[in-house]
Structures are given as C-alpha cells and as structure tokens.
Amino acid sequence: MRTPSRLPGIIALSAAGLLVSLSVLAAQRPDTAVVPSTWQPQHGQFFFNGYTTRYTCDALQGEVRRILIFLGARADARVKADCPRGPYVPAHTAWVTVDFSTLAPTHGTGPTVEGHWVRTELAPRHPIFMQEGDCFLIEDMKPLLTSSFATRGVLFHSECMPYAELLDSYGLEGEVLAPQHPQVPQPELGNNSGRDNS
C-alpha cells in the first residue's frame, strides 16, 4: 500500500510562513533617509484591565515586550507585571511596569544611531502574535505608546467590547523612528500559552 506523501503539506506550511514574514516586512517599510538618533530611556506604568483576555504574569510580560520591540524599542526592554492572583494563574487585571529605550532625533555631536522613519501597523493578526482579544491591552498601553516613541502621522483607534473579539477592534498605524533593521517577530512568538479568552 502506497503511503501518501507529506511533501505538499510541508510546502504549503512553508509558503504560509513566508507570506506571514513578507506581510510584516511590507508593513514595516523603512524610509531610506537616515535620521541621526540616540537611544532615550523610557519608564512607565499602566494598569491592565482586560475584560476579554486573561494572562499569566509571564504571558502578559511577553506580550507587552513583543509590542514594544516591534514598534522599535531596543531589544533589552524589561517588563514586570504584578499579578493579583500570583504569577501562574491567568487574570484579567495587573499592574505593569516597563523600562525600555526608544530612538529620538538628535542634532548633537556625540555618537549616534542610524534611525529611519518606519511605516508600521499594529492590529489584530498583524503582526502574527497580536490577537483580537488584545484590544483592551492596546487601549491600556495607548498613553505609553504615544508618549514614548518618536512618531509621525500616527492614527489610533479602539472599539473594545467586553467579552467579545472583533476583527477590527483596534489599530495603530503610522511612522515610528526605529533602527535601520526593525525587529520582525517570527510566527513562533505567537504562542498563546498563558492566556485565555474568557
């Protein structure tokens, strides 16, 4: 008896992964003009109140860190979540403290980093680790995101509904000052372990 080949399925999965990577790269289109920049430290705190999605501490910290790095924060970003039910029990609320660095234009004479204005989009399924249930998280992070990054023409919208997941419930789109090679999250970062929608 002939065993069916798995090759077509493998090729299909590889093609799907390639399309995901290409779509993220297309959304993060860097301007070719170099902007002399320096890293500026940022510190902030916000209260997460997610009616739709619950996170463990580790999952929430990972999701916030991925969002910051995707938008252009330096890779050494630190996130600390204070979860009321302990580190391993998913919860709808938590205090989140963040310490990270973002690029800002500079006209000084000291060492600089090559920055670029990068066209970026943050929305459900874009990049791949973002989910429809992240609406309240993005809404709670909005003051932090809009005040910590150097941006141009950023548009933000959110229409979060408790206990409902809507495909177009939130979105952030515009130009962010980021390093020459912005971080591109890989599909495996979309692991949903430590979160549930309930």
C-alpha positions as CSV (number, residue, x, y, z in Angstrom):
1,M,0.0,0.0,0.0
2,R,1.4,3.4,-1.0
3,T,1.9,5.9,1.8
4,P,0.6,9.4,0.9
5,S,3.5,11.9,0.6
6,R,3.6,14.7,3.3
7,L,5.6,16.9,1.0
8,P,2.7,19.0,-0.4
9,G,1.6,19.8,3.2
10,I,5.1,20.8,4.2
11,I,5.4,23.0,1.1
12,A,2.1,24.7,2.0
13,L,3.1,25.4,5.5
14,S,6.5,26.8,4.3
15,A,4.7,29.1,1.9
16,A,2.2,30.3,4.6
17,G,5.2,31.2,6.9
18,L,6.9,33.0,4.0
19,L,3.7,35.0,3.4
20,V,3.4,36.0,7.0
21,S,7.0,37.2,7.1
22,L,6.6,39.2,3.8
23,S,3.4,40.8,5.1
24,V,5.1,42.0,8.3
25,L,8.1,43.3,6.2
26,A,5.7,45.1,3.9
27,A,4.0,46.9,6.8
28,Q,7.4,47.9,8.2
29,R,8.7,49.9,5.3
30,P,11.7,52.0,6.3
31,D,12.4,55.4,4.8
32,T,15.7,55.3,3.1
33,A,16.8,58.7,4.6
34,V,18.9,58.3,7.7
35,V,17.9,60.2,10.8
36,P,20.8,60.7,13.3
37,S,19.3,59.4,16.6
38,T,20.2,58.5,20.1
39,W,18.6,56.0,22.5
40,Q,16.4,57.6,25.1
41,P,15.5,55.7,28.3
42,Q,11.7,55.3,29.0
43,H,10.0,54.3,32.1
44,G,6.3,53.9,32.6
45,Q,3.5,52.0,34.4
46,F,0.0,51.2,33.4
47,F,-3.0,49.2,34.7
48,F,-4.1,46.3,32.5
49,N,-7.8,45.7,32.8
50,G,-8.7,43.1,30.1
51,Y,-12.4,42.1,30.2
52,T,-11.9,39.7,27.3
53,T,-8.5,38.1,27.7
54,R,-6.7,36.8,30.8
55,Y,-3.0,36.5,31.1
56,T,-0.5,34.9,33.5
57,C,2.3,37.2,34.5
58,D,4.8,35.6,32.1
59,A,2.4,35.8,29.2
60,L,1.5,39.4,29.8
61,Q,5.1,40.4,30.2
62,G,6.0,38.7,27.0
63,E,3.2,40.2,25.0
64,V,4.0,43.8,26.2
65,R,7.7,43.3,25.4
66,R,6.9,42.0,21.9
67,I,4.8,45.0,21.2
68,L,7.5,47.4,22.4
69,I,10.2,45.8,20.4
70,F,8.0,45.5,17.3
71,L,7.5,49.3,17.4
72,G,11.2,50.0,17.6
73,A,12.2,49.7,21.2
74,R,15.7,48.3,21.9
75,A,15.9,44.6,22.4
76,D,16.9,44.9,26.1
77,A,13.3,46.1,27.1
78,R,12.3,45.0,30.6
79,V,8.7,44.4,31.6
80,K,7.4,43.5,35.1
81,A,3.8,42.5,35.8
82,D,2.3,42.5,39.3
83,C,-0.5,39.9,39.1
84,P,-3.1,39.8,41.9
85,R,-3.5,36.0,41.7
86,G,0.1,35.1,41.6
87,P,2.5,34.5,38.6
88,Y,0.9,31.3,37.2
89,V,-2.9,32.0,37.4
90,P,-4.4,33.8,34.4
91,A,-6.1,37.1,35.5
92,H,-8.0,39.9,33.9
93,T,-6.0,42.7,35.7
94,A,-2.4,43.5,36.6
95,W,-0.1,46.5,37.1
96,V,2.6,46.6,34.5
97,T,5.9,48.4,34.9
98,V,8.2,48.9,31.8
99,D,11.8,50.1,31.3
100,F,13.0,50.4,27.7
101,S,14.8,52.7,25.3
102,T,13.5,54.3,22.1
103,L,15.1,56.4,19.4
104,A,14.8,60.1,19.3
105,P,16.3,62.5,16.6
106,T,19.4,64.3,17.7
107,H,21.4,67.3,16.4
108,G,24.3,66.8,18.8
109,T,27.9,65.9,18.0
110,G,28.2,62.7,20.1
111,P,27.7,59.1,19.0
112,T,24.5,58.5,17.1
113,V,22.4,55.6,15.8
114,E,21.1,55.4,12.3
115,G,17.3,55.8,12.6
116,H,14.7,55.6,9.9
117,W,11.0,56.5,9.8
118,V,9.3,53.1,9.5
119,R,5.8,52.7,8.3
120,T,4.2,50.4,11.0
121,E,0.9,48.8,11.6
122,L,-0.4,47.2,14.8
123,A,-3.7,45.4,14.5
124,P,-5.4,42.0,15.1
125,R,-3.3,39.3,13.4
126,H,-0.7,42.0,12.4
127,P,1.9,41.1,13.4
128,I,1.2,37.5,13.8
129,F,1.3,37.4,17.6
130,M,-1.4,40.1,18.0
131,Q,-4.9,38.7,18.7
132,E,-8.4,40.1,18.5
133,G,-8.6,39.7,22.3
134,D,-5.7,42.2,22.8
135,C,-7.9,45.2,22.3
136,F,-8.1,46.2,26.0
137,L,-4.3,45.7,26.3
138,I,-3.6,48.1,23.4
139,E,-6.1,50.6,24.8
140,D,-4.4,50.5,28.2
141,M,-1.0,50.8,26.6
142,K,-2.0,53.8,24.3
143,P,-0.7,56.6,26.6
144,L,2.6,54.8,27.0
145,L,3.0,54.1,23.3
146,T,2.0,57.5,22.0
147,S,4.3,59.3,24.5
148,S,7.4,57.1,24.4
149,F,8.1,56.7,20.7
150,A,9.0,59.4,18.2
151,T,6.2,59.2,15.6
152,R,4.8,60.9,12.5
153,G,1.2,60.8,11.4
154,V,0.1,58.1,13.8
155,L,-3.6,57.1,13.8
156,F,-5.0,55.1,16.7
157,H,-8.5,53.6,17.1
158,S,-10.0,51.2,19.5
159,E,-13.6,49.9,19.9
160,C,-13.2,47.3,22.7
161,M,-16.2,45.4,23.8
162,P,-16.2,43.3,27.0
163,Y,-16.2,39.5,26.4
164,A,-16.2,40.0,22.6
165,E,-13.5,39.6,20.0
166,L,-13.9,41.8,16.9
167,L,-11.6,41.6,13.9
168,D,-11.2,45.4,13.5
169,S,-11.5,46.4,17.2
170,Y,-8.2,48.3,17.4
171,G,-5.4,49.6,15.2
172,L,-2.3,51.8,15.3
173,E,-0.8,52.9,12.1
174,G,1.8,55.5,11.2
175,E,5.6,56.1,11.1
176,V,7.8,55.3,14.0
177,L,11.5,56.2,14.4
178,A,13.2,52.8,14.6
179,P,16.6,51.2,13.9
180,Q,17.7,50.5,10.4
181,H,16.6,46.9,10.7
182,P,13.4,46.8,12.7
183,Q,12.5,43.7,14.6
184,V,10.3,41.2,12.7
185,P,8.5,38.8,15.1
186,Q,8.6,35.2,14.0
187,P,5.4,33.0,13.9
188,E,6.6,31.0,16.9
189,L,6.3,34.2,19.1
190,G,2.5,33.8,18.7
191,N,2.4,31.0,21.2
192,N,-0.8,31.6,23.2
193,S,0.4,29.7,26.3
194,G,-0.5,31.6,29.5
195,R,-3.5,33.4,28.0
196,D,-7.1,32.6,27.5
197,N,-10.2,34.4,26.3
198,S,-12.9,34.1,29.0
